[in-house]
Amino acid sequence: MKTEQELNSDILEITLTILNKYPELTKYIEEMPVTIPNTEQPEINHKHLENYYNSLVALVNGYNNNNSEPSL
């Protein structure tokens, strides 16, 4: 299991990949429910980070599958 620091690093890396290689996907990052907290002081824990990372990977892989590009 990855640490929260490792997950944050992975999230940063895939986010930068999206910004640099797939800028057309950035609008979907803003629409992800995990990025829109439903409370004033949301608690960010390991599970939230893991779900967010997995959703970013799924976004890129889904895009690549539809455009015949290699997946992450």
RODO-2510 file (C-alpha; in nm, 4 decimals, decimal comma):
residues 72
     n   res          X          Y          Z
     1     m     0,0000     0,0000     0,0000
     2     k     0,1328     0,3413    -0,0947
     3     t     0,1754     0,6139     0,1619
     4     e    -0,0186     0,9393     0,1387
     5     q     0,3026     1,1123     0,0311
     6     e     0,3528     0,8597    -0,2506
     7     l    -0,0085     0,9011    -0,3618
     8     n     0,0271     1,2801    -0,3620
     9     s     0,3416     1,2450    -0,5712
    10     d     0,1646     1,0107    -0,8142
    11     i    -0,1328     1,2477    -0,8375
    12     l     0,0995     1,5373    -0,9140
    13     e     0,2811     1,3334    -1,1783
    14     i    -0,0328     1,2195    -1,3607
    15     t    -0,1841     1,5684    -1,3359
    16     l     0,1264     1,7170    -1,4986
    17     t     0,1112     1,4453    -1,7657
    18     i    -0,2494     1,5407    -1,8379
    19     l    -0,1618     1,9118    -1,8530
    20     n     0,1322     1,8520    -2,0882
    21     k     0,0158     1,5647    -2,3095
    22     y    -0,3635     1,5798    -2,2904
    23     p    -0,4668     1,9403    -2,2181
    24     e    -0,8108     1,8666    -2,3615
    25     l    -0,8765     1,6472    -2,0562
    26     t    -0,8182     1,9224    -1,7992
    27     k    -1,1848     2,0244    -1,8094
    28     y    -1,2778     1,6785    -1,6811
    29     i    -1,0437     1,7053    -1,3832
    30     e    -1,2369     2,0088    -1,2630
    31     e    -1,5657     1,8168    -1,2948
    32     m    -1,4559     1,5119    -1,0940
    33     p    -1,6713     1,4759    -0,7808
    34     v    -1,3670     1,3999    -0,5681
    35     t    -1,2288     1,7467    -0,6433
    36     i    -1,5503     1,9187    -0,5326
    37     p    -1,5843     1,8754    -0,1566
    38     n    -1,9393     1,8622    -0,0241
    39     t    -1,8450     1,9982     0,3181
    40     e    -1,6783     2,3166     0,4348
    41     q    -1,3819     2,1324     0,5858
    42     p    -1,3454     1,8073     0,3942
    43     e    -1,1270     1,5360     0,5410
    44     i    -0,8771     1,4106     0,2866
    45     n    -0,7573     1,0642     0,3765
    46     h    -0,5682     0,7791     0,2144
    47     k    -0,8844     0,6339     0,0574
    48     h    -0,9799     0,9686    -0,1002
    49     l    -0,6322     1,0119    -0,2466
    50     e    -0,6308     0,6571    -0,3811
    51     n    -0,9747     0,7006    -0,5399
    52     y    -0,8709     1,0319    -0,6950
    53     y    -0,5502     0,8835    -0,8370
    54     n    -0,7412     0,5855    -0,9788
    55     s    -0,9961     0,8183    -1,1390
    56     l    -0,7169     1,0170    -1,3070
    57     v    -0,5610     0,6954    -1,4405
    58     a    -0,9021     0,5804    -1,5675
    59     l    -0,9550     0,9175    -1,7385
    60     v    -0,6244     0,8959    -1,9271
    61     n    -0,6582     0,5264    -2,0081
    62     g    -1,0152     0,5732    -2,1327
    63     y    -0,9018     0,8597    -2,3528
    64     n    -0,6081     0,6576    -2,4845
    65     n    -0,8272     0,3547    -2,5563
    66     n    -1,0576     0,5726    -2,7646
    67     n    -0,7657     0,7333    -2,9478
    68     s    -0,5386     0,4293    -2,9953
    69     e    -0,2635     0,5640    -2,7708
    70     p    -0,0760     0,3565    -2,5114
    71     s    -0,2287     0,3466    -2,1631
    72     l    -0,0551     0,4486    -1,8416
***
